[in-house]
Amino acid sequence: MNKISTYFKESYRELLEKVTWPTWNQLQQSTMIVIVATLLITALVWVMDSLTNGGLKFIYNLY
C-alpha cells in the first residue's frame, strides 16, 4: 500500500513541478497544424478513393 501512495504523491508532484504546459499561442498553433494535416490527409484519401473507384469501374465495364 505504501508503494501506491508514493506513486500517487510523486505523480502529483511531477504534474505540478516538472510538466511544462503550452502557452495559449502554442496551443492555437498546434491545433491549426493538426487541422491542416487532417484536411490534407482527408483530401489525399478522397483522391485515392476516387481514382480507385474510377479504375475499377473502367475495368468492370470492359467485361
C-alpha positions as CSV (number, residue, x, y, z in Angstrom):
1,M,0.0,0.0,0.0
2,N,2.9,2.3,0.7
3,K,4.2,1.9,-2.9
4,I,0.8,3.0,-4.3
5,S,0.6,6.1,-2.1
6,T,4.2,7.0,-3.0
7,Y,3.4,6.6,-6.7
8,F,0.4,9.0,-6.5
9,K,2.4,11.5,-4.4
10,E,5.3,11.5,-6.9
11,S,2.9,11.7,-9.9
12,Y,1.1,14.7,-8.4
13,R,4.4,16.4,-7.6
14,E,5.7,15.8,-11.2
15,L,2.4,17.1,-12.6
16,L,2.8,20.4,-10.6
17,E,6.5,20.9,-10.8
18,K,8.0,19.2,-13.8
19,V,5.4,19.4,-16.5
20,T,5.5,22.4,-18.8
21,W,2.2,23.4,-20.2
22,P,1.9,25.1,-23.6
23,T,1.0,28.7,-23.8
24,W,-2.2,29.8,-25.4
25,N,-0.4,30.7,-28.7
26,Q,1.4,27.4,-28.8
27,L,-1.8,25.6,-28.3
28,Q,-3.5,27.5,-31.1
29,Q,-0.6,26.9,-33.4
30,S,-0.5,23.2,-32.7
31,T,-4.3,23.0,-33.2
32,M,-4.0,24.6,-36.6
33,I,-1.3,22.2,-37.6
34,V,-3.4,19.3,-36.7
35,I,-6.5,20.7,-38.5
36,V,-4.4,21.4,-41.7
37,A,-2.8,17.9,-41.6
38,T,-6.2,16.3,-41.1
39,L,-7.6,18.1,-44.1
40,L,-4.7,17.2,-46.3
41,I,-4.8,13.6,-45.4
42,T,-8.5,13.5,-45.9
43,A,-8.1,15.1,-49.4
44,L,-5.4,12.6,-50.3
45,V,-7.6,9.6,-49.2
46,W,-10.5,11.1,-51.2
47,V,-8.4,11.4,-54.3
48,M,-7.0,7.9,-54.0
49,D,-10.5,6.5,-53.4
50,S,-11.9,8.4,-56.4
51,L,-9.1,7.1,-58.7
52,T,-9.5,3.6,-57.5
53,N,-13.3,3.8,-58.0
54,G,-12.9,5.1,-61.5
55,G,-10.3,2.5,-62.4
56,L,-12.4,-0.4,-61.1
57,K,-15.5,0.9,-62.9
58,F,-13.4,1.1,-66.2
59,I,-12.2,-2.5,-65.7
60,Y,-15.7,-3.8,-64.9
61,N,-17.1,-2.1,-68.0
62,L,-14.7,-4.0,-70.1
63,Y,-16.4,-7.2,-69.2
